[in-house]
Amino acid sequence: MVPPLPLAALTTVEFVGLIAVLVLAGCLGVGLVLVRRLGQLSERLDGLKRLDSLDQRVKGLAESQGALDLRRLEHVLVDLRDSQKRSEERIAQALEAREHEPSVEAAPGAPAPARLPERVINRLVALGYERIELLTPAAEFEALVEGEGEIRVEARRSGATYKGRVLVNQGAIVEVALRPPYEIFP
């Protein structure tokens, strides 16, 4: 075996040859990495071949859109919204009617005072209000279950704050009267 020569003992030609071999090995390594990355990129781009079929589907949808009657579709959506609101109101009324049924704890037909605020909130939610705040003190609810009166409320709908009252007679909600501030002040 030949002992390795120190780098300083190499001639210029041998030194240049060694540098050339190292550069060539580095280029070969970089080339292999690039080939492998290109293979991975090619695999990922194969998934994009489906874009042609998507393009054809989108063109078909765009052509069929002319056949849609947008006014009719809008009317159908409005009808759906209105029927949904009506069904919410009927559910709220059914829940209120159930409150007036006799129970073991209460006298026949008398709803519990603690349930009255819940029913008021349910009615306002069914009417489309949110962030409902009852301004009437809780101590007055028991009197409203047995007599008649009003519950002052504040709620939001469509971004506007509504203030008003809910009229109650014998624990049943008789009327909801809320107005936005732009109607209150002329």
Secondary structure, DSSP 8 states (H G I E B T S, - for coil): ------GGGS-HHHHHHHHHHHHHHHHHHHHHHHHHHHHHHHHHHHGGGGHHHHHHHHHHHHHHHTTS-HHHHHHHHHHHHHHHHHHHHHHHHHHHHHHTS--SSS-TT---GGGHHHHHHHHHHHTT-EEEEE-S-GGGHHHHHHSEEEEEEEEEETTEEEEEEEEEETTEEEEEEEE-HHHH--
